Amino acid sequence: MAGIYIHIPFCKQACYYCDFHFSTSLKYKDELLGALQNEIRLQKDYLNGETVETIYFGGGTPSLLKGGEINALIDTITRYHTVSSDAEITLEANPDDLDQEKVSALRQTPVNRFSIGIQSFFDEDLFWMNRAHRANEAESSIKRVQDCGFENITADLIYGYPLLTDQKWKQNLELLFALNIPHVSAYGMTVEPKTALAAYIKKKVYAPMDEAQSAEQFMVLMNAMEQQGYEQYEISNFCRPGHYSRHNANYWKGVKYLGVGPSAHSFNGEARAWNVANNAKYIQALAGNQIPAEREELTEQNRLNEYIMTALRTMWGLDIDKLDNIANNASTELICAAEPYFDKGWLQREGQIFTLTQEGKLYADLVASELFF
């Protein structure tokens, strides 16, 4: 079992908070798409013949691609990899791209899951973020995708920023529930260095984020999702039973994946690799049949800490027996380090499985870092 991630590094405009790699110019799109196909060919042995269970088009804005361009990339994958007949194939999409013509064209591709970047149903918030779509497009795009026969949909929301009152946050959630979306990803607003948002805050054009507001809205989120029958299977991800993202769940479970495209990351169980975050350099390297990637071999300590970080974020939790499979007697040391967090009520244990409590999820990164080896 393995996954393939394809990074499409193009956007219509730059969201103020985003620090992902992308370009607002489509000038070299054809060359980039050719380079992606060449990398898929060159990396045909990376997954050691394992069946590909998931394909994920991320970005950037993959919904800028035409149906034929998506088909060409998937055809290239199937040429060099065995793809499961029931593979989950996800396309990240912006609401403003999902007009009737585009949705109908995507129906002619193997894409069977949409990740729609809603972020908010309020125009003032979308303007504050510098999103390309407007609130009416957010709702209509979801309905259009559903009407065309796509049922496996996830929507993204953001909370914890100055314009978002608790009342508006609850309204955002109620709108999603009314639309009967089976999966929701919700993220607290973070201020990444070198983004426009960071610059605006530094210049006092925008107010800074409020950690207390973010924590309160996270609690509202968790309670609302539970009341609506959603499972919080990862800190930021909620789904109706059986509708979790197979691709993202595999990241957290340590399944192998190949990342294709500029800035894309790969993992084969023993090492991580990441491509150059520069479209021109990426295209140039692939034109010479070279993969412009750096590689890091994972030490025993790396593997222990990555397992702790990812496992604790999920409802499946941290299995202390798996720690001992990585390093002898690692579980003994971790159990001792975890005691203060059981006392605080942030961790709970059932058999050999450690999970975060609801309160503990507010401190997930802190707890994980304190358990690192």
C-alpha positions as CSV (number, residue, x, y, z in Angstrom):
1,M,0.0,0.0,0.0
2,A,1.4,3.4,-1.0
3,G,0.3,6.9,-2.1
4,I,1.4,9.4,-4.7
5,Y,1.2,13.2,-4.2
6,I,1.4,15.5,-7.2
7,H,2.1,19.2,-6.5
8,I,0.6,21.7,-8.9
9,P,2.4,24.9,-8.2
10,F,0.0,27.5,-9.7
11,C,-2.6,29.9,-8.2
12,K,-4.6,32.8,-9.5
13,Q,-3.5,34.9,-6.6
14,A,-1.6,34.6,-3.4
15,C,-3.6,34.1,-0.1
16,Y,-2.0,36.3,2.5
17,Y,-1.4,33.5,5.0
18,C,0.0,30.9,2.6
19,D,3.6,29.7,2.6
20,F,3.2,26.8,0.2
21,H,5.3,26.9,-3.0
22,F,3.3,28.3,-6.0
23,S,3.4,30.8,-8.8
24,T,0.7,33.2,-10.0
25,S,2.0,32.9,-13.5
26,L,0.9,30.0,-15.8
27,K,3.5,30.9,-18.4
28,Y,5.4,27.6,-18.0
29,K,2.5,25.3,-17.2
30,D,3.0,23.0,-20.2
31,E,6.7,22.6,-19.5
32,L,5.9,21.9,-15.8
33,L,3.3,19.3,-16.7
34,G,5.8,17.6,-19.0
35,A,8.4,17.6,-16.2
36,L,5.8,16.0,-13.8
37,Q,5.3,13.2,-16.2
38,N,9.0,12.7,-16.6
39,E,9.5,12.6,-12.8
40,I,6.8,10.0,-12.5
41,R,8.8,7.9,-15.1
42,L,12.1,8.4,-13.4
43,Q,10.7,7.6,-10.0
44,K,8.9,4.4,-11.1
45,D,10.9,2.2,-8.7
46,Y,10.7,4.5,-5.6
47,L,7.7,2.6,-4.1
48,N,9.3,-0.8,-4.8
49,G,6.3,-2.1,-6.7
50,E,3.8,-1.5,-4.0
51,T,0.2,-0.9,-5.1
52,V,-0.9,2.7,-5.2
53,E,-4.0,3.1,-3.1
54,T,-4.3,6.9,-3.2
55,I,-3.4,9.8,-5.6
56,Y,-3.6,13.3,-4.3
57,F,-3.4,16.5,-6.5
58,G,-2.4,19.3,-4.1
59,G,-0.9,22.7,-4.5
60,G,-1.2,25.4,-5.3
61,T,-4.5,25.1,-7.1
62,P,-4.9,21.8,-9.0
63,S,-8.4,22.8,-10.1
64,L,-6.7,25.2,-12.6
65,L,-5.8,22.1,-14.7
66,K,-8.0,20.9,-17.5
67,G,-9.6,17.5,-17.4
68,G,-7.3,16.3,-20.2
69,E,-4.2,17.4,-18.3
70,I,-5.3,15.5,-15.2
71,N,-6.0,12.4,-17.3
72,A,-2.6,12.6,-18.8
73,L,-0.9,12.7,-15.4
74,I,-3.0,9.8,-14.1
75,D,-2.3,7.8,-17.3
76,T,1.4,8.3,-16.7
77,I,1.0,7.0,-13.1
78,T,-0.9,3.9,-14.3
79,R,1.8,3.3,-16.9
80,Y,4.5,2.9,-14.3
81,H,2.7,1.8,-11.2
82,T,0.0,-0.6,-10.2
83,V,-3.0,1.5,-9.1
84,S,-5.8,-0.1,-7.0
85,S,-9.1,-0.4,-8.8
86,D,-10.7,1.5,-5.9
87,A,-8.0,4.1,-5.5
88,E,-8.9,7.3,-3.8
89,I,-8.1,10.1,-6.2
90,T,-8.4,13.6,-4.6
91,L,-8.3,17.0,-6.3
92,E,-7.8,20.1,-4.3
93,A,-10.1,22.8,-5.8
94,N,-11.0,26.5,-5.3
95,P,-14.7,27.3,-5.4
96,D,-14.3,29.9,-8.2
97,D,-12.8,27.2,-10.5
98,L,-15.8,24.8,-10.1
99,D,-18.2,26.2,-12.6
100,Q,-20.5,23.8,-14.5
101,E,-18.1,23.3,-17.4
102,K,-15.2,22.4,-15.1
103,V,-17.2,20.0,-12.9
104,S,-18.6,18.2,-16.0
105,A,-15.1,17.9,-17.4
106,L,-13.8,16.5,-14.1
107,R,-16.5,13.9,-14.3
108,Q,-14.7,12.5,-17.3
109,T,-11.5,11.9,-15.2
110,P,-10.8,9.2,-12.5
111,V,-11.0,11.9,-9.8
112,N,-13.4,10.7,-7.2
113,R,-12.8,13.0,-4.2
114,F,-12.8,16.8,-3.9
115,S,-11.0,18.9,-1.3
116,I,-12.7,22.3,-1.6
117,G,-11.0,25.4,-0.1
118,I,-13.9,27.2,1.4
119,Q,-12.1,28.8,4.4
120,S,-15.1,31.0,5.2
121,F,-18.7,31.7,4.1
122,F,-18.2,35.5,4.8
123,D,-17.0,37.8,2.1
124,E,-15.2,40.2,4.5
125,D,-13.2,37.3,5.8
126,L,-12.3,36.0,2.3
127,F,-11.3,39.5,1.3
128,W,-9.1,39.7,4.5
129,M,-7.4,36.5,3.4
130,N,-7.1,37.6,-0.2
131,R,-9.0,34.6,-1.4
132,A,-10.0,34.5,-5.1
133,H,-13.6,33.4,-4.5
134,R,-16.6,34.9,-2.7
135,A,-19.1,33.4,-0.2
136,N,-21.8,32.7,-2.7
137,E,-19.3,30.7,-4.9
138,A,-18.3,28.6,-1.8
139,E,-21.8,27.3,-1.3
140,S,-22.8,27.0,-5.0
141,S,-19.6,25.1,-5.8
142,I,-20.3,22.4,-3.2
143,K,-23.9,22.0,-4.5
144,R,-22.7,21.9,-8.1
145,V,-20.2,19.1,-7.4
146,Q,-22.8,17.1,-5.5
147,D,-25.4,17.6,-8.3
148,C,-22.8,16.2,-10.7
149,G,-22.6,12.9,-8.7
150,F,-19.6,13.5,-6.5
151,E,-20.3,12.4,-3.0
152,N,-16.8,12.1,-1.5
153,I,-16.2,15.8,-0.6
154,T,-14.1,17.5,2.1
155,A,-14.2,21.3,2.8
156,D,-11.5,23.4,4.4
157,L,-12.3,26.0,7.1
158,I,-10.0,28.4,9.0
159,Y,-10.6,29.7,12.5
160,G,-8.7,31.8,15.1
161,Y,-8.3,35.1,13.2
162,P,-9.4,38.6,14.3
163,L,-12.4,39.0,12.0
164,L,-13.9,35.6,13.0
165,T,-16.3,36.1,15.9
166,D,-17.6,33.1,17.7
167,Q,-21.0,33.7,16.2
168,K,-19.6,33.7,12.7
169,W,-17.6,30.6,13.4
170,K,-20.7,28.7,14.5
171,Q,-22.5,29.9,11.4
172,N,-19.7,28.6,9.2
173,L,-20.0,25.2,10.8
174,E,-23.8,25.2,10.6
175,L,-23.6,26.0,6.9
176,L,-21.3,23.0,6.3
177,F,-23.5,20.7,8.3
178,A,-26.5,21.9,6.2
179,L,-24.6,21.0,3.0
180,N,-24.2,17.4,4.3
181,I,-20.4,17.3,3.7
182,P,-18.9,14.0,4.9
183,H,-15.5,15.4,5.7
184,V,-14.2,18.7,7.1
185,S,-10.6,19.9,7.7
186,A,-10.4,22.9,10.0
187,Y,-7.2,24.7,10.8
188,G,-6.2,27.4,13.2
189,M,-4.8,30.5,11.5
190,T,-1.0,30.5,11.8
191,V,1.3,33.3,10.9
192,E,4.2,31.9,8.8
193,P,7.4,34.0,8.3
194,K,7.8,35.7,4.9
195,T,4.0,35.7,4.2
196,A,2.0,38.8,3.5
197,L,0.0,38.2,6.7
198,A,3.2,38.3,8.7
199,A,4.3,41.6,7.0
200,Y,0.8,43.2,7.6
201,I,0.9,42.2,11.3
202,K,4.5,43.6,11.7
203,K,3.4,46.9,10.1
204,K,0.2,46.9,12.3
205,V,-2.0,46.9,9.3
206,Y,-3.6,43.6,10.6
207,A,-4.1,42.7,14.2
208,P,-2.1,39.8,15.6
209,M,-3.7,36.4,16.2
210,D,-5.1,35.7,19.6
211,E,-4.2,32.2,21.0
212,A,-7.1,32.3,23.5
213,Q,-9.6,32.9,20.7
214,S,-8.1,30.1,18.6
215,A,-8.3,27.7,21.5
216,E,-11.9,28.6,22.3
217,Q,-12.9,28.2,18.6
218,F,-11.1,24.9,18.5
219,M,-13.2,23.7,21.4
220,V,-16.4,24.9,19.7
221,L,-15.3,23.0,16.6
222,M,-14.7,19.7,18.5
223,N,-18.0,19.9,20.4
224,A,-20.0,20.8,17.3
225,M,-18.5,18.0,15.2
226,E,-19.2,15.5,17.9
227,Q,-22.8,16.6,18.2
228,Q,-23.2,16.1,14.5
229,G,-21.8,12.6,14.5
230,Y,-18.4,13.4,13.0
231,E,-15.3,11.5,14.2
232,Q,-12.2,13.6,15.0
233,Y,-9.7,11.1,13.5
234,E,-6.9,13.6,13.4
235,I,-6.4,17.0,15.2
236,S,-7.6,19.0,12.2
237,N,-9.8,16.4,10.4
238,F,-13.3,15.3,11.0
239,C,-15.5,12.9,9.1
240,R,-18.7,10.9,9.1
241,P,-17.9,7.3,10.0
242,G,-16.0,5.6,7.1
243,H,-15.2,8.9,5.3
244,Y,-11.7,9.7,6.5
245,S,-9.1,10.7,3.9
246,R,-7.3,7.5,3.1
247,H,-4.4,9.5,1.6
248,N,-3.8,11.8,4.6
249,A,-4.5,9.0,7.1
250,N,-1.6,7.1,5.5
251,Y,0.7,10.0,6.1
252,W,0.0,9.8,9.8
253,K,0.3,6.0,9.8
254,G,3.7,6.0,8.2
255,V,2.8,4.5,4.8
256,K,5.2,5.1,1.9
257,Y,4.4,7.9,-0.5
258,L,6.0,9.4,-3.6
259,G,5.9,13.2,-4.0
260,V,6.1,14.6,-7.5
261,G,6.6,18.2,-8.4
262,P,8.5,21.2,-7.1
263,S,8.7,21.2,-3.3
264,A,7.0,17.8,-3.1
265,H,8.2,15.4,-0.3
266,S,8.6,11.7,-0.4
267,F,8.9,8.9,2.2
268,N,9.9,5.3,1.7
269,G,10.1,4.1,5.3
270,E,13.9,4.7,5.6
271,A,14.5,8.2,4.3
272,R,12.7,11.4,3.3
273,A,13.3,13.4,0.2
274,W,12.1,16.8,-1.0
275,N,12.3,18.4,-4.4
276,V,13.6,21.9,-5.1
277,A,10.9,24.6,-4.5
278,N,11.6,26.5,-7.7
279,N,9.6,25.9,-10.9
280,A,12.4,26.9,-13.3
281,K,15.0,24.8,-11.6
282,Y,12.6,21.8,-11.4
283,I,11.8,22.0,-15.1
284,Q,15.5,22.4,-16.1
285,A,16.6,19.4,-14.0
286,L,13.9,17.1,-15.3
287,A,14.7,18.2,-18.9
288,G,18.1,16.6,-18.2
289,N,16.5,13.5,-16.6
290,Q,17.7,14.6,-13.2
291,I,15.5,14.7,-10.0
292,P,16.3,17.9,-8.2
293,A,15.9,16.5,-4.7
294,E,17.6,16.4,-1.3
295,R,17.5,13.3,0.8
296,E,17.7,12.6,4.6
297,E,18.3,9.1,6.0
298,L,16.2,8.7,9.1
299,T,18.0,7.7,12.3
300,E,16.4,5.6,15.0
301,Q,15.8,8.7,16.9
302,N,14.1,10.4,13.9
303,R,11.8,7.4,13.4
304,L,10.8,7.3,17.1
305,N,10.0,11.1,17.2
306,E,8.1,11.1,13.9
307,Y,6.0,8.2,15.1
308,I,5.2,10.0,18.3
309,M,4.4,13.2,16.6
310,T,2.1,11.7,13.9
311,A,0.4,8.9,16.0
312,L,-0.6,11.2,18.8
313,R,-2.5,13.5,16.4
314,T,-4.8,10.6,15.5
315,M,-7.7,8.8,17.1
316,W,-5.8,5.5,16.6
317,G,-3.2,6.9,19.0
318,L,0.4,5.9,19.9
319,D,1.0,2.1,20.3
320,I,3.9,1.8,22.7
321,D,4.7,-1.7,21.3
322,K,5.6,0.0,18.0
323,L,8.2,2.1,19.8
324,D,10.0,-1.1,20.9
325,N,9.9,-2.3,17.3
326,I,11.9,0.8,16.4
327,A,14.3,0.8,19.4
328,N,14.6,-1.7,22.3
329,N,13.0,-0.6,25.5
330,A,11.9,2.8,24.1
331,S,8.4,2.3,25.6
332,T,9.8,2.3,29.1
333,E,11.4,5.7,28.7
334,L,8.3,7.1,27.1
335,I,5.9,5.8,29.8
336,C,8.0,7.7,32.4
337,A,8.0,10.9,30.3
338,A,4.3,10.7,29.8
339,E,3.3,10.5,33.5
340,P,2.9,14.3,34.0
341,Y,0.5,14.5,31.1
342,F,-1.7,11.7,32.5
343,D,-1.8,13.7,35.7
344,K,-2.8,16.9,33.8
345,G,-5.6,15.0,32.1
346,W,-4.0,15.6,28.6
347,L,-3.2,11.9,27.9
348,Q,-5.3,8.8,28.4
349,R,-4.3,5.1,28.0
350,E,-6.3,2.0,26.9
351,G,-4.1,-1.1,27.0
352,Q,-1.0,-0.3,24.9
353,I,-2.5,2.8,23.2
354,F,-1.9,6.4,24.3
355,T,-4.3,9.0,23.0
356,L,-4.8,12.7,23.7
357,T,-7.9,13.8,25.6
358,Q,-10.1,16.6,24.2
359,E,-8.2,19.1,26.4
360,G,-4.9,17.5,25.5
361,K,-5.6,18.2,21.8
362,L,-5.1,21.9,22.6
363,Y,-1.5,21.0,23.6
364,A,-0.7,18.3,21.0
365,D,2.6,19.7,19.8
366,L,3.8,20.4,23.3
367,V,3.0,16.9,24.6
368,A,4.6,15.3,21.5
369,S,7.8,17.4,21.9
370,E,8.1,16.6,25.6
371,L,7.9,12.9,24.7
372,F,10.6,13.1,22.0
373,F,13.8,11.0,22.4
